[in-house]
Amino acid sequence: MCTTTKVNDSWLTDSGCTNHMTAYLSLFKDLDKSYLSKVKIGNGDYVKVEGKGAIEVETMSGTKLLENMLYLPKINQNLVSMG
């Protein structure tokens, strides 16, 4: 698990998800709001993607840039894809 010093500092590493995802707009260093899509979640529902960009996270080994982070305002957990 890694942490960030911004809004929500817990991240779930998930080998089952195919994308990095967060609901916290303030985490983004840059965000392309023209990127629109949907992501299928664990219960089979689809959640609306409202952008894609990059964020920085603080880890025990230093600051890491996570690119291609999806912005999904309706999720309740930050996810980092390990797949």
N, CA, C and O atoms as a MOPAC input file, in Angstrom:
PM7 MOZYME 1SCF
protein

 N      0.84100 1    -1.17000 1     0.00000 1
 C      0.00000 1     0.00000 1     0.00000 1
 C      0.88700 1     1.23500 1     0.00000 1
 O      1.92100 1     1.26400 1     0.66900 1
 N      0.48200 1     2.25800 1    -0.75300 1
 C      1.22000 1     3.51000 1    -0.75100 1
 C      0.29900 1     4.61600 1    -0.24300 1
 O     -0.91600 1     4.43900 1    -0.16300 1
 N      0.87900 1     5.72800 1     0.08900 1
 C      0.06800 1     6.82300 1     0.61400 1
 C      0.38500 1     8.11600 1    -0.09200 1
 O      1.45100 1     8.26400 1    -0.68900 1
 N     -0.52900 1     9.04000 1    -0.02400 1
 C     -0.34100 1    10.38100 1    -0.56100 1
 C     -0.59100 1    11.37200 1     0.55400 1
 O     -1.27600 1    11.05200 1     1.52600 1
 N     -0.05000 1    12.56200 1     0.43000 1
 C     -0.20900 1    13.55800 1     1.48500 1
 C     -1.40900 1    14.46100 1     1.23400 1
 O     -1.60200 1    15.44500 1     1.94800 1
 N     -2.20900 1    14.14200 1     0.23900 1
 C     -3.32900 1    15.01200 1    -0.11000 1
 C     -4.62400 1    14.47100 1     0.48300 1
 O     -4.59900 1    13.87300 1     1.55800 1
 N     -5.74400 1    14.66600 1    -0.18600 1
 C     -7.08200 1    14.43700 1     0.35000 1
 C     -7.29200 1    13.08100 1     1.01100 1
 O     -7.52800 1    13.01400 1     2.21700 1
 N     -7.21100 1    12.02200 1     0.25600 1
 C     -7.43800 1    10.68000 1     0.79500 1
 C     -6.12500 1     9.92900 1     0.70500 1
 O     -5.59500 1     9.72700 1    -0.38800 1
 N     -5.59600 1     9.51300 1     1.84700 1
 C     -4.25900 1     8.93700 1     1.82200 1
 C     -4.22400 1     7.41600 1     1.79700 1
 O     -3.15600 1     6.83700 1     1.99500 1
 N     -5.34000 1     6.75100 1     1.56500 1
 C     -5.27600 1     5.29600 1     1.46600 1
 C     -5.47300 1     4.86000 1     0.01700 1
 O     -6.32400 1     5.37700 1    -0.70500 1
 N     -4.66000 1     3.89800 1    -0.37400 1
 C     -4.70800 1     3.35400 1    -1.72600 1
 C     -4.78800 1     1.84000 1    -1.65000 1
 O     -4.05400 1     1.20500 1    -0.89300 1
 N     -5.67600 1     1.27400 1    -2.43300 1
 C     -5.81700 1    -0.16500 1    -2.52500 1
 C     -5.08400 1    -0.62200 1    -3.78100 1
 O     -5.39700 1    -0.16600 1    -4.88100 1
 N     -4.11600 1    -1.51300 1    -3.62700 1
 C     -3.45800 1    -2.10500 1    -4.79600 1
 C     -4.27600 1    -3.32300 1    -5.19600 1
 O     -4.56800 1    -4.18500 1    -4.36600 1
 N     -4.64300 1    -3.39000 1    -6.46500 1
 C     -5.59500 1    -4.39600 1    -6.92400 1
 C     -5.07900 1    -5.05600 1    -8.19700 1
 O     -4.93100 1    -4.39500 1    -9.22500 1
 N     -4.80800 1    -6.34300 1    -8.13200 1
 C     -4.34600 1    -7.06400 1    -9.31600 1
 C     -5.49800 1    -7.37800 1   -10.26300 1
 O     -5.26700 1    -7.80700 1   -11.39300 1
 N     -6.72200 1    -7.17200 1    -9.81900 1
 C     -7.88800 1    -7.45100 1   -10.65400 1
 C     -8.37700 1    -6.26600 1   -11.46500 1
 O     -9.14800 1    -6.44600 1   -12.40800 1
 N     -7.94600 1    -5.05200 1   -11.11900 1
 C     -8.41000 1    -3.89700 1   -11.89600 1
 C     -7.39500 1    -3.58400 1   -12.99400 1
 O     -6.20200 1    -3.84400 1   -12.84500 1
 N     -7.88100 1    -3.02900 1   -14.08200 1
 C     -7.02100 1    -2.77000 1   -15.23000 1
 C     -6.58500 1    -1.30800 1   -15.32700 1
 O     -5.78100 1    -0.95800 1   -16.19100 1
 N     -7.10900 1    -0.45400 1   -14.44800 1
 C     -6.77900 1     0.97000 1   -14.48100 1
 C     -6.55900 1     1.50200 1   -13.07200 1
 O     -7.10900 1     0.98100 1   -12.10100 1
 N     -5.73800 1     2.56000 1   -12.97700 1
 C     -5.63800 1     3.31500 1   -11.72900 1
 C     -6.88300 1     4.20100 1   -11.66400 1
 O     -7.31000 1     4.72800 1   -12.69200 1
 N     -7.48200 1     4.37700 1   -10.46500 1
 C     -8.71700 1     5.15600 1   -10.34600 1
 C     -8.77700 1     5.91000 1    -9.02900 1
 O     -8.31200 1     5.42500 1    -7.99700 1
 N     -9.36100 1     7.11100 1    -9.07900 1
 C     -9.63400 1     7.87500 1    -7.87000 1
 C    -10.86000 1     8.75600 1    -8.08400 1
 O    -11.20400 1     9.10100 1    -9.21500 1
 N    -11.50800 1     9.11100 1    -6.98900 1
 C    -12.64400 1    10.03100 1    -7.02800 1
 C    -12.23300 1    11.43300 1    -6.60100 1
 O    -13.06700 1    12.33700 1    -6.55400 1
 N    -10.94600 1    11.62100 1    -6.28600 1
 C    -10.50100 1    12.88900 1    -5.70900 1
 C     -9.85900 1    13.78200 1    -6.76300 1
 O     -8.69600 1    13.60200 1    -7.12600 1
 N    -10.63000 1    14.74100 1    -7.24300 1
 C    -10.19400 1    15.66700 1    -8.28000 1
 C     -8.94700 1    16.43900 1    -7.85800 1
 O     -8.08400 1    16.72600 1    -8.68700 1
 N     -8.85100 1    16.77300 1    -6.58400 1
 C     -7.72800 1    17.58600 1    -6.10400 1
 C     -6.38600 1    16.85600 1    -6.15800 1
 O     -5.34500 1    17.49700 1    -6.01300 1
 N     -6.37700 1    15.54400 1    -6.36200 1
 C     -5.12400 1    14.79600 1    -6.45300 1
 C     -4.41100 1    14.97800 1    -7.79000 1
 O     -3.20800 1    14.74000 1    -7.88600 1
 N     -5.14000 1    15.39700 1    -8.81700 1
 C     -4.57900 1    15.42900 1   -10.16100 1
 C     -3.62800 1    16.59900 1   -10.37000 1
 O     -3.93900 1    17.74300 1   -10.03700 1
 N     -2.44600 1    16.28200 1   -10.93700 1
 C     -1.50800 1    17.31100 1   -11.38800 1
 C     -2.00500 1    17.87600 1   -12.70800 1
 O     -1.88900 1    19.07300 1   -12.96800 1
 N     -2.55800 1    17.00200 1   -13.53400 1
 C     -3.18800 1    17.40600 1   -14.79100 1
 C     -4.33800 1    16.44100 1   -15.04600 1
 O     -4.29500 1    15.28000 1   -14.63900 1
 N     -5.35800 1    16.93500 1   -15.72100 1
 C     -6.54100 1    16.11300 1   -15.98500 1
 C     -7.14400 1    16.49600 1   -17.32500 1
 O     -7.43500 1    17.66600 1   -17.57500 1
 N     -7.32800 1    15.50600 1   -18.18000 1
 C     -7.99300 1    15.69200 1   -19.46000 1
 C     -9.46100 1    15.33200 1   -19.26300 1
 O     -9.82800 1    14.15700 1   -19.27500 1
 N    -10.29700 1    16.35400 1   -19.08100 1
 C    -11.72000 1    16.11100 1   -18.83600 1
 C    -12.47700 1    15.70900 1   -20.09900 1
 O    -13.65100 1    15.34500 1   -20.02600 1
 N    -11.81900 1    15.77200 1   -21.25700 1
 C    -12.48300 1    15.33800 1   -22.48700 1
 C    -12.46300 1    13.81500 1   -22.61600 1
 O    -13.15500 1    13.25500 1   -23.46600 1
 N    -11.67000 1    13.14100 1   -21.77200 1
 C    -11.62700 1    11.67800 1   -21.79000 1
 C    -12.84200 1    11.16300 1   -21.02600 1
 O    -12.92300 1    11.30000 1   -19.80600 1
 N    -13.77700 1    10.57600 1   -21.74900 1
 C    -15.00000 1    10.04100 1   -21.14600 1
 C    -15.11400 1     8.56600 1   -21.48400 1
 O    -14.84700 1     8.15200 1   -22.61200 1
 N    -15.50900 1     7.78300 1   -20.50300 1
 C    -15.62100 1     6.34600 1   -20.69700 1
 C    -16.46900 1     5.77000 1   -19.55700 1
 O    -17.07700 1     6.51500 1   -18.78900 1
 N    -16.50200 1     4.45100 1   -19.45700 1
 C    -17.13900 1     3.74700 1   -18.34400 1
 C    -16.22300 1     2.61500 1   -17.92600 1
 O    -15.48700 1     2.05800 1   -18.74000 1
 N    -16.27900 1     2.27700 1   -16.63100 1
 C    -15.49100 1     1.17500 1   -16.07700 1
 C    -16.44600 1     0.20400 1   -15.40400 1
 O    -17.33300 1     0.61300 1   -14.65400 1
 N    -16.26500 1    -1.06900 1   -15.67100 1
 C    -17.06500 1    -2.10000 1   -15.01500 1
 C    -16.43400 1    -2.40400 1   -13.66000 1
 O    -15.24300 1    -2.70000 1   -13.57200 1
 N    -17.24300 1    -2.32700 1   -12.60800 1
 C    -16.74100 1    -2.59300 1   -11.26100 1
 C    -17.11600 1    -4.00700 1   -10.82200 1
 O    -17.82900 1    -4.72000 1   -11.52800 1
 N    -16.62600 1    -4.40200 1    -9.65100 1
 C    -16.74900 1    -5.76900 1    -9.15600 1
 C    -18.14000 1    -6.35500 1    -9.12600 1
 O    -18.30100 1    -7.55800 1    -9.32800 1
 N    -19.16700 1    -5.52800 1    -8.87700 1
 C    -20.53400 1    -6.04800 1    -8.80000 1
 C    -21.21400 1    -6.10800 1   -10.16100 1
 O    -22.39200 1    -6.45600 1   -10.24700 1
 N    -20.48300 1    -5.77100 1   -11.23400 1
 C    -21.03300 1    -5.83700 1   -12.58300 1
 C    -21.59100 1    -4.52100 1   -13.09400 1
 O    -21.89700 1    -4.40500 1   -14.28000 1
 N    -21.73000 1    -3.53100 1   -12.23200 1
 C    -22.21400 1    -2.21500 1   -12.64000 1
 C    -21.12500 1    -1.45500 1   -13.38600 1
 O    -19.94300 1    -1.78600 1   -13.29200 1
 N    -21.53800 1    -0.44000 1   -14.12400 1
 C    -20.60800 1     0.44000 1   -14.81600 1
 C    -20.61000 1     1.80100 1   -14.13700 1
 O    -21.66000 1     2.31500 1   -13.75300 1
 N    -19.41700 1     2.38100 1   -13.99300 1
 C    -19.25300 1     3.68700 1   -13.36500 1
 C    -18.65300 1     4.62800 1   -14.40300 1
 O    -17.74300 1     4.24900 1   -15.14100 1
 N    -19.16300 1     5.84600 1   -14.45800 1
 C    -18.75000 1     6.84300 1   -15.43800 1
 C    -17.35900 1     7.40400 1   -15.13600 1
 O    -17.08100 1     7.82900 1   -14.01500 1
 N    -16.49100 1     7.39900 1   -16.15000 1
 C    -15.16900 1     8.02800 1   -16.07800 1
 C    -15.32600 1     9.44700 1   -16.60400 1
 O    -15.89200 1     9.65800 1   -17.67700 1
 N    -14.81900 1    10.42900 1   -15.83900 1
 C    -14.97400 1    11.82200 1   -16.23000 1
 C    -13.63700 1    12.51200 1   -16.48700 1
 O    -13.54700 1    13.73700 1   -16.41300 1
 N    -12.60900 1    11.74000 1   -16.78400 1
 C    -11.31600 1    12.31600 1   -17.12600 1
 C    -10.18700 1    11.34600 1   -16.86300 1
 O    -10.36300 1    10.31000 1   -16.22100 1
 N     -9.00600 1    11.71100 1   -17.38300 1
 C     -7.80900 1    10.89500 1   -17.19600 1
 C     -6.61100 1    11.82900 1   -17.08700 1
 O     -6.51100 1    12.81100 1   -17.82300 1
 N     -5.69500 1    11.51700 1   -16.15800 1
 C     -4.53100 1    12.37200 1   -15.98300 1
 C     -3.47100 1    11.71800 1   -15.12900 1
 O     -3.39800 1    10.49300 1   -15.03600 1
 N     -2.64200 1    12.55300 1   -14.50100 1
 C     -1.52800 1    12.07200 1   -13.69000 1
 C     -1.61600 1    12.63400 1   -12.27800 1
 O     -2.05600 1    13.76400 1   -12.06200 1
 N     -1.18400 1    11.81600 1   -11.32300 1
 C     -1.09500 1    12.26100 1    -9.93500 1
 C      0.26300 1    11.85000 1    -9.37500 1
 O      0.92500 1    10.96500 1    -9.91800 1
 N      0.66800 1    12.49200 1    -8.29900 1
 C      1.88100 1    12.09800 1    -7.58900 1
 C      1.48200 1    11.48200 1    -6.26000 1
 O      0.58400 1    11.97600 1    -5.57900 1
 N      2.15500 1    10.40200 1    -5.89800 1
 C      1.93500 1     9.77800 1    -4.59400 1
 C      3.26700 1     9.67300 1    -3.87100 1
 O      4.31000 1     9.43500 1    -4.48000 1
 N      3.20800 1     9.85300 1    -2.57200 1
 C      4.39500 1     9.70200 1    -1.73700 1
 C      4.44900 1     8.25800 1    -1.25800 1
 O      3.49800 1     7.76000 1    -0.65600 1
 N      5.56300 1     7.59000 1    -1.52900 1
 C      5.75500 1     6.21800 1    -1.07900 1
 C      6.96800 1     6.18500 1    -0.15300 1
 O      7.65900 1     7.19100 1     0.01000 1
 N      7.21800 1     5.05500 1     0.43500 1
 C      8.37500 1     4.90900 1     1.30900 1
 C      9.68200 1     5.08800 1     0.53000 1
 O     10.71200 1     5.41700 1     1.11900 1
 N      9.64700 1     4.87500 1    -0.77400 1
 C     10.85000 1     5.03500 1    -1.58800 1
 C     10.87300 1     6.35500 1    -2.35700 1
 O     11.71500 1     6.54900 1    -3.23400 1
 N      9.95300 1     7.26100 1    -2.03100 1
 C      9.95000 1     8.57800 1    -2.66900 1
 C      8.67500 1     8.85500 1    -3.44100 1
 O      7.74400 1     8.05000 1    -3.44400 1
 N      8.64700 1    10.00400 1    -4.09400 1
 C      7.47800 1    10.43700 1    -4.86700 1
 C      7.42200 1     9.67900 1    -6.18700 1
 O      8.41900 1     9.57100 1    -6.90100 1
 N      6.23500 1     9.15300 1    -6.49800 1
 C      6.01600 1     8.42400 1    -7.75000 1
 C      4.92900 1     9.11700 1    -8.54500 1
 O      3.95600 1     9.61200 1    -7.97600 1
 N      5.08800 1     9.15400 1    -9.85700 1
 C      4.08000 1     9.70200 1   -10.75300 1
 C      3.24900 1     8.55100 1   -11.29800 1
 O      3.78500 1     7.62300 1   -11.90400 1
 N      1.94800 1     8.61200 1   -11.08300 1
 C      1.02900 1     7.61600 1   -11.64300 1
 C      0.29200 1     8.27800 1   -12.79400 1
 O     -0.51200 1     9.18900 1   -12.59300 1
 N      0.57300 1     7.81200 1   -13.99200 1
 C     -0.07000 1     8.37100 1   -15.18000 1
 C     -1.27100 1     7.50800 1   -15.55500 1
 O     -1.43000 1     6.39300 1   -15.05900 1
 N     -2.09800 1     8.03200 1   -16.42200 1
 C     -3.30500 1     7.33800 1   -16.88100 1
 C     -4.24700 1     7.01700 1   -15.73000 1
 O     -4.94800 1     6.00500 1   -15.76000 1
 N     -4.26400 1     7.87600 1   -14.71600 1
 C     -5.18900 1     7.74900 1   -13.58900 1
 C     -6.56900 1     8.19500 1   -14.05900 1
 O     -6.71900 1     9.28200 1   -14.61700 1
 N     -7.56900 1     7.36000 1   -13.83500 1
 C     -8.92900 1     7.70700 1   -14.21600 1
 C     -9.62600 1     8.44600 1   -13.08100 1
 O     -9.45100 1     8.12100 1   -11.90700 1
 N    -10.41800 1     9.44400 1   -13.45500 1
 C    -11.21900 1    10.20300 1   -12.49500 1
 C    -12.64600 1     9.66400 1   -12.53700 1
 O    -13.36400 1     9.83800 1   -13.52200 1
 N    -13.04400 1     9.00000 1   -11.44000 1
 C    -14.38900 1     8.44100 1   -11.29600 1
 C    -15.00100 1     8.99600 1   -10.01500 1
 O    -14.77400 1     8.44200 1    -8.94000 1
 N    -15.77100 1    10.07600 1   -10.10600 1
 C    -16.31800 1    10.71300 1    -8.90100 1
 C    -17.20400 1     9.80400 1    -8.05200 1
 O    -17.42300 1    10.09900 1    -6.87800 1
 N    -17.71200 1     8.72000 1    -8.60500 1
 C    -18.67300 1     7.87600 1    -7.88700 1
 C    -18.05500 1     6.69800 1    -7.13500 1
 O    -18.78300 1     5.92600 1    -6.51200 1
 N    -16.72600 1     6.54000 1    -7.17800 1
 C    -16.13900 1     5.42600 1    -6.43100 1
 C    -15.74000 1     5.89100 1    -5.03200 1
 O    -15.58900 1     7.08900 1    -4.79200 1
 N    -15.57200 1     4.95100 1    -4.11800 1
 C    -15.26400 1     5.31500 1    -2.73200 1
 C    -13.89900 1     4.83400 1    -2.26700 1
 O    -13.60600 1     4.88000 1    -1.07200 1
 N    -13.05600 1     4.37300 1    -3.18900 1
 C    -11.73600 1     3.86100 1    -2.83100 1
 C    -10.75000 1     4.20600 1    -3.93300 1
 O    -11.05500 1     4.03300 1    -5.11300 1
 N     -9.57800 1     4.69100 1    -3.56500 1
 C     -8.50800 1     4.89100 1    -4.54800 1
 C     -7.94200 1     3.52900 1    -4.90700 1
 O     -7.67000 1     2.71100 1    -4.02800 1
 N     -7.76300 1     3.28200 1    -6.20900 1
 C     -7.25600 1     1.98900 1    -6.66400 1
 C     -6.02000 1     2.17100 1    -7.53100 1
 O     -5.97900 1     3.04700 1    -8.39500 1
 N     -5.02200 1     1.34400 1    -7.29500 1
 C     -3.83700 1     1.28700 1    -8.12900 1
 C     -3.80500 1    -0.09800 1    -8.76300 1
 O     -3.77500 1    -1.11300 1    -8.06600 1
 N     -3.81100 1    -0.12800 1   -10.09300 1
 C     -3.79000 1    -1.39400 1   -10.81800 1
 C     -2.42000 1    -2.04400 1   -10.72300 1
 O     -1.39900 1    -1.40500 1   -10.98000 1
 N     -2.40400 1    -3.30100 1   -10.35700 1
 C     -1.16200 1    -4.06300 1   -10.28800 1
 C     -1.15800 1    -5.16800 1   -11.33500 1
 O     -0.28500 1    -6.03600 1   -11.32700 1
 N     -2.14400 1    -5.13300 1   -12.24300 1
 C     -2.27600 1    -6.17900 1   -13.25000 1
 C     -1.35000 1    -6.05400 1   -14.40900 1
 O     -1.38000 1    -6.88700 1   -15.31500 1

